C-alpha cells in the first residue's frame, strides 16, 4: 500500500535567501510603533501598507525599496533587534525549516539608534545562535551590503564578516539597486571576503539585464546569484551560468510583486532549469510579500506543475549550495533524504 505523501509544510526545508529586515511580524512592528512613539501609523492596516506589498498589483522598484526605508526605523535598541531575530527564526521553525541562511544588513540595523556596525552585528549573531538552538534550526548568517551605499561601508562589513566566521557568519551578499548602481566598485571587498573563506552571493539580473549576471560570475566570483531571472536576455550569459554551475536563488512571489516579472505565468523558472541552470526556490522578504517557503513551493506546484519530488530536490540543491561546512550539510542532508524518500538517494527537479 502506497504511503500518503506528507504536506509541503510538514517537509523539512532549506531557505538560502531570506532577509532579516523583510521577515518581521506586523504585530510586533505595531507594538514597537506604539512603545517607541514612532512617527508611523498606530493602526495595523495603515501600518501594513508601509511595510508590506499590499494587494496583487506589482509595485515599482522604488516603491519596494521604500518599504526598507520605513523598516529601518524599527531597529531602535539591542533588545528590539534581538527580539526581531528571535521571532524570525521562530517563524522559520514553524514552517519546518532545518536550515536558514539569514541575511542582515548592518547599516540598516545601525541607523535608527546610531549604533556601531560591529555591535549590531554581534547582537544579531548572538540572538541567531540562541534562537536556532532553541527552535532546532541551523542558522547561518550572511552579512549584506547595498550597492547604492558607500563602498567604505562594504569594506567595513567585509572585515567584520571575516572576523566573525567562527561566530556564525558564512557569507557576504551584495544587494540594492542594481539598475542605477554598478557592482564593480565592490569587487575588492568581495574578493577579500571570498579569499577568507566566505561564500559570495550577488543580487543580479532581477531589475536589470544579463550583463549584471555576467559581472557577478566573472568579476565578482559569485557562488550564487540572487534572482537572476534576466539571465535569458543574453544567450552567452545563459551558457556561462550553466557552465559555471552558479546557483540561482529564485523567489517567485518576490519577482512578481516587485514587478520584476509582469505576472507569475511568465516567470522563467522552468525555462531556467531546462537551460541547465542550477535553481532553488527562496522567500527573499516573506513578511513584505506575506509568503512562506511552503507557499512558494505550493506556487511552484500549482503554477508551474512541479512535482513533489521536484520540491524535495529544490531543497537539496539549496542545502548543497549553502555556505556551510560539508559535515554540517551532511548532517542535515541525512534527515532530508530519509524524510523525503526513505533512502540515501535523491533526484533532480523536473526538466
VOZABA-32417 format. One record per residue (C-alpha): chain; x, y, z. Coordinates in nm, 3 decimals, always signed. Last residue first. Example, Ala and Ser with C-alpha at 12.3 -4.5 7.8 and 13.67 -1.06 7.14 Angstrom:
// VOZABA-32417
   cadena         X         Y         Z
        A    +1.367    -0.106    +0.714
        A    +1.230    -0.450    +0.780
This chain:
// VOZABA-32417
   cadena         X         Y         Z
        A    +1.305    +1.947    -1.656
        A    +1.162    +1.824    -1.329
        A    +1.389    +1.882    -1.031
        A    +1.680    +1.645    -0.968
        A    +1.658    +1.316    -0.782
        A    +1.775    +1.176    -0.449
        A    +1.936    +0.872    -0.294
        A    +2.001    +0.764    +0.064
        A    +1.662    +0.605    +0.111
        A    +1.337    +0.679    +0.298
        A    +1.244    +0.917    +0.017
        A    +1.181    +1.260    +0.165
        A    +1.230    +1.206    +0.537
        A    +1.541    +0.996    +0.482
        A    +1.676    +1.244    +0.230
        A    +1.608    +1.547    +0.447
        A    +1.744    +1.395    +0.767
        A    +2.068    +1.279    +0.607
        A    +2.105    +1.607    +0.424
        A    +2.106    +1.798    +0.753
        A    +2.404    +1.602    +0.890
        A    +2.575    +1.603    +0.552
        A    +2.550    +1.981    +0.527
        A    +2.711    +2.028    +0.866
        A    +2.999    +1.797    +0.774
        A    +3.043    +1.977    +0.443
        A    +3.098    +2.316    +0.605
        A    +2.823    +2.565    +0.538
        A    +2.756    +2.836    +0.281
        A    +2.460    +2.657    +0.129
        A    +2.491    +2.521    -0.225
        A    +2.423    +2.159    -0.130
        A    +2.141    +2.263    +0.102
        A    +1.967    +2.473    -0.159
        A    +2.005    +2.195    -0.415
        A    +1.857    +1.952    -0.161
        A    +1.562    +2.183    -0.104
        A    +1.494    +2.212    -0.475
        A    +1.509    +1.832    -0.491
        A    +1.227    +1.798    -0.240
        A    +1.004    +2.034    -0.437
        A    +1.099    +1.844    -0.751
        A    +0.988    +1.518    -0.591
        A    +0.660    +1.686    -0.503
        A    +0.613    +1.759    -0.872
        A    +0.647    +2.092    -1.047
        A    +0.339    +2.193    -1.245
        A    +0.442    +2.554    -1.295
        A    +0.151    +2.744    -1.141
        A    +0.018    +2.491    -0.889
        A    +0.335    +2.308    -0.797
        A    +0.574    +2.605    -0.791
        A    +0.307    +2.809    -0.614
        A    +0.285    +2.542    -0.344
        A    +0.664    +2.556    -0.318
        A    +0.650    +2.931    -0.255
        A    +0.373    +2.872    -0.001
        A    +0.592    +2.631    +0.195
        A    +0.872    +2.889    +0.190
        A    +0.636    +3.141    +0.344
        A    +0.454    +3.442    +0.199
        A    +0.323    +3.781    +0.301
        A    +0.530    +3.972    +0.040
        A    +0.688    +4.215    +0.286
        A    +0.681    +3.949    +0.558
        A    +0.849    +3.686    +0.341
        A    +1.136    +3.900    +0.211
        A    +1.352    +3.675    -0.012
        A    +1.140    +3.357    +0.012
        A    +1.358    +3.102    -0.169
        A    +1.340    +2.849    -0.451
        A    +1.645    +2.670    -0.590
        A    +1.794    +2.668    -0.936
        A    +2.107    +2.525    -1.101
        A    +2.086    +2.630    -1.465
        A    +2.071    +2.368    -1.739
        A    +1.855    +2.562    -1.983
        A    +1.555    +2.348    -1.883
        A    +1.602    +2.468    -1.525
        A    +1.594    +2.832    -1.630
        A    +1.297    +2.766    -1.858
        A    +1.103    +2.632    -1.559
        A    +1.180    +2.941    -1.352
        A    +1.109    +3.189    -1.635
        A    +0.815    +3.371    -1.471
        A    +0.557    +3.442    -1.741
        A    +0.255    +3.298    -1.560
        A    +0.357    +3.468    -1.238
        A    +0.279    +3.802    -1.399
        A    +0.465    +4.115    -1.503
        A    +0.803    +3.983    -1.393
        A    +1.048    +4.201    -1.198
        A    +0.734    +4.386    -1.092
        A    +0.818    +4.377    -0.723
        A    +0.518    +4.156    -0.651
        A    +0.605    +3.905    -0.925
        A    +0.974    +3.863    -0.855
        A    +0.906    +3.849    -0.481
        A    +0.636    +3.586    -0.521
        A    +0.864    +3.359    -0.725
        A    +1.191    +3.399    -0.539
        A    +1.476    +3.233    -0.730
        A    +1.819    +3.180    -0.573
        A    +2.025    +3.087    -0.879
        A    +2.322    +2.855    -0.822
        A    +2.637    +2.907    -1.029
        A    +2.725    +2.582    -1.205
        A    +2.984    +2.769    -1.412
        A    +2.883    +2.607    -1.738
        A    +2.514    +2.689    -1.693
        A    +2.586    +3.048    -1.597
        A    +2.815    +3.094    -1.898
        A    +2.554    +2.946    -2.131
        A    +2.290    +3.186    -2.002
        A    +2.540    +3.471    -2.032
        A    +2.604    +3.380    -2.395
        A    +2.231    +3.362    -2.463
        A    +2.178    +3.719    -2.340
        A    +1.848    +3.848    -2.206
        A    +1.792    +3.496    -2.072
        A    +1.978    +3.580    -1.750
        A    +1.705    +3.830    -1.665
        A    +1.575    +3.595    -1.392
        A    +1.894    +3.625    -1.192
        A    +1.715    +3.614    -0.852
        A    +2.009    +3.631    -0.607
        A    +2.304    +3.471    -0.783
        A    +2.526    +3.216    -0.612
        A    +2.896    +3.136    -0.582
        A    +2.980    +3.482    -0.710
        A    +3.332    +3.540    -0.840
        A    +3.286    +3.920    -0.852
        A    +3.429    +3.969    -1.200
        A    +3.319    +3.661    -1.393
        A    +3.007    +3.546    -1.211
        A    +2.866    +3.875    -1.080
        A    +2.971    +4.063    -1.393
        A    +2.797    +3.808    -1.616
        A    +2.481    +3.831    -1.405
        A    +2.492    +4.210    -1.433
        A    +2.526    +4.175    -1.810
        A    +2.203    +3.974    -1.808
        A    +1.990    +4.281    -1.762
        A    +1.848    +4.489    -1.480
        A    +1.568    +4.452    -1.227
        A    +1.648    +4.097    -1.110
        A    +1.956    +4.012    -1.314
        A    +2.185    +4.044    -1.015
        A    +2.170    +4.019    -0.636
        A    +2.512    +3.874    -0.557
        A    +2.605    +3.582    -0.332
        A    +2.959    +3.519    -0.209
        A    +3.054    +3.242    +0.035
        A    +3.316    +3.333    +0.294
        A    +3.652    +3.158    +0.305
        A    +3.899    +3.444    +0.360
        A    +3.966    +3.464    -0.015
        A    +3.594    +3.511    -0.068
        A    +3.581    +3.803    +0.173
        A    +3.881    +3.973    +0.011
        A    +3.728    +3.927    -0.335
        A    +3.402    +4.079    -0.214
        A    +3.570    +4.383    -0.061
        A    +3.790    +4.438    -0.368
        A    +3.499    +4.394    -0.614
        A    +3.265    +4.644    -0.451
        A    +3.338    +4.916    -0.708
        A    +3.229    +4.670    -0.983
        A    +2.868    +4.636    -0.865
        A    +2.719    +4.932    -1.051
        A    +2.436    +5.140    -0.902
        A    +2.139    +5.253    -1.112
        A    +1.966    +4.930    -1.215
        A    +2.131    +4.718    -0.944
        A    +1.953    +4.899    -0.661
        A    +2.035    +4.700    -0.351
        A    +2.211    +4.372    -0.272
        A    +2.567    +4.244    -0.241
        A    +2.584    +3.947    -0.003
        A    +2.868    +3.815    +0.212
        A    +2.876    +3.464    +0.355
        A    +2.910    +3.224    +0.646
        A    +2.893    +3.434    +0.960
        A    +2.827    +3.209    +1.261
        A    +3.080    +3.309    +1.525
        A    +3.383    +3.133    +1.373
        A    +3.343    +3.339    +1.056
        A    +3.325    +3.651    +1.269
        A    +3.646    +3.834    +1.176
        A    +3.575    +3.780    +0.807
        A    +3.227    +3.925    +0.845
        A    +3.351    +4.231    +1.031
        A    +3.613    +4.296    +0.763
        A    +3.354    +4.260    +0.485
        A    +3.122    +4.495    +0.674
        A    +3.394    +4.760    +0.695
        A    +3.477    +4.734    +0.324
        A    +3.110    +4.740    +0.236
        A    +3.060    +5.058    +0.435
        A    +3.356    +5.217    +0.255
        A    +3.190    +5.131    -0.076
        A    +2.923    +5.385    +0.011
        A    +2.555    +5.287    -0.032
        A    +2.370    +5.218    -0.359
        A    +2.541    +4.877    -0.384
        A    +2.385    +4.765    -0.061
        A    +2.573    +4.544    +0.183
        A    +2.468    +4.212    +0.335
        A    +2.606    +3.982    +0.602
        A    +2.507    +3.619    +0.562
        A    +2.425    +3.437    +0.884
        A    +2.394    +3.059    +0.901
        A    +2.109    +2.937    +1.119
        A    +2.056    +2.565    +1.180
        A    +1.701    +2.546    +1.310
        A    +1.612    +2.338    +1.614
        A    +1.396    +2.602    +1.781
        A    +1.603    +2.664    +2.093
        A    +1.941    +2.620    +1.927
        A    +1.849    +2.847    +1.638
        A    +1.712    +3.106    +1.879
        A    +2.032    +3.122    +2.083
        A    +2.265    +3.128    +1.783
        A    +2.054    +3.385    +1.599
        A    +2.037    +3.611    +1.906
        A    +2.415    +3.608    +1.946
        A    +2.479    +3.667    +1.576
        A    +2.229    +3.951    +1.555
        A    +2.366    +4.130    +1.861
        A    +2.722    +4.085    +1.734
        A    +2.640    +4.251    +1.404
        A    +2.461    +4.536    +1.581
        A    +2.775    +4.594    +1.787
        A    +3.021    +4.596    +1.497
        A    +2.817    +4.827    +1.278
        A    +2.822    +5.085    +1.558
        A    +2.483    +5.212    +1.663
        A    +2.316    +5.537    +1.563
        A    +1.994    +5.403    +1.712
        A    +1.786    +5.427    +1.394
        A    +2.076    +5.361    +1.154
        A    +2.256    +5.059    +1.295
        A    +2.020    +4.789    +1.174
        A    +2.021    +4.915    +0.817
        A    +2.398    +4.954    +0.803
        A    +2.438    +4.603    +0.946
        A    +2.236    +4.450    +0.660
        A    +2.110    +4.106    +0.751
        A    +2.083    +3.783    +0.562
        A    +1.957    +3.468    +0.732
        A    +2.061    +3.140    +0.576
        A    +1.802    +2.913    +0.729
        A    +1.849    +2.539    +0.761
        A    +1.602    +2.291    +0.906
        A    +1.294    +2.488    +0.809
        A    +0.967    +2.342    +0.935
        A    +0.741    +2.641    +0.861
        A    +0.700    +2.698    +1.236
        A    +1.078    +2.679    +1.265
        A    +1.115    +2.966    +1.021
        A    +0.869    +3.165    +1.231
        A    +1.080    +3.102    +1.542
        A    +1.386    +3.214    +1.348
        A    +1.222    +3.544    +1.251
        A    +1.093    +3.587    +1.606
        A    +1.439    +3.555    +1.762
        A    +1.591    +3.799    +1.514
        A    +1.317    +4.051    +1.594
        A    +1.368    +4.010    +1.968
        A    +1.743    +4.056    +1.938
        A    +1.696    +4.376    +1.740
        A    +1.437    +4.510    +1.983
        A    +1.652    +4.440    +2.288
        A    +1.960    +4.594    +2.129
        A    +1.766    +4.910    +2.066
        A    +1.598    +5.118    +1.795
        A    +1.577    +4.882    +1.499
        A    +1.229    +4.997    +1.395
        A    +1.310    +5.295    +1.172
        A    +1.495    +5.079    +0.920
        A    +1.160    +4.924    +0.826
        A    +1.039    +5.254    +0.682
        A    +1.336    +5.291    +0.448
        A    +1.301    +4.920    +0.374
        A    +0.949    +4.965    +0.241
        A    +1.081    +5.240    +0.012
        A    +1.282    +4.973    -0.173
        A    +0.956    +4.824    -0.299
        A    +0.812    +5.154    -0.415
        A    +1.138    +5.241    -0.592
        A    +1.149    +4.906    -0.772
        A    +0.791    +4.953    -0.888
        A    +0.498    +4.764    -0.743
        A    +0.310    +4.459    -0.871
        A    -0.069    +4.461    -0.830
        A    -0.190    +4.171    -0.618
        A    -0.272    +4.355    -0.297
        A    -0.045    +4.510    -0.036
        A    +0.332    +4.499    -0.066
        A    +0.412    +4.518    +0.303
        A    +0.588    +4.768    +0.532
        A    +0.407    +5.099    +0.476
        A    +0.077    +4.949    +0.361
        A    +0.066    +4.736    +0.675
        A    +0.097    +5.040    +0.900
        A    -0.238    +5.169    +0.780
        A    -0.392    +4.827    +0.835
        A    -0.242    +4.793    +1.183
        A    -0.329    +5.128    +1.333
        A    -0.055    +5.331    +1.501
        A    +0.060    +5.479    +1.170
        A    +0.424    +5.590    +1.177
        A    +0.607    +5.873    +1.353
        A    +0.744    +5.632    +1.610
        A    +0.631    +5.664    +1.970
        A    +0.869    +5.388    +2.085
        A    +0.604    +5.175    +2.258
        A    +0.336    +5.245    +1.997
        A    +0.544    +5.193    +1.685
        A    +0.717    +4.898    +1.852
        A    +0.383    +4.723    +1.915
        A    +0.283    +4.783    +1.553
        A    +0.612    +4.629    +1.439
        A    +0.547    +4.325    +1.658
        A    +0.201    +4.276    +1.506
        A    +0.348    +4.307    +1.155
        A    +0.597    +4.029    +1.220
        A    +0.935    +4.091    +1.059
        A    +1.085    +3.895    +0.769
        A    +1.200    +4.165    +0.525
        A    +1.466    +4.314    +0.752
        A    +1.601    +3.969    +0.830
        A    +1.646    +3.895    +0.461
        A    +1.587    +3.541    +0.337
        A    +1.782    +3.371    +0.060
        A    +1.916    +3.025    +0.150
        A    +1.591    +2.863    +0.262
        A    +1.602    +2.490    +0.344
        A    +1.311    +2.258    +0.421
        A    +1.192    +1.969    +0.638
        A    +0.859    +1.855    +0.492
        A    +0.544    +1.907    +0.700
        A    +0.465    +2.234    +0.522
        A    +0.481    +2.060    +0.188
        A    +0.227    +1.806    +0.305
        A    +0.339    +1.448    +0.362
        A    +0.271    +1.199    +0.082
        A    +0.043    +0.911    +0.176
        A    +0.210    +0.567    +0.191
        A    +0.139    +0.341    -0.100
        A    +0.000    +0.000    +0.000
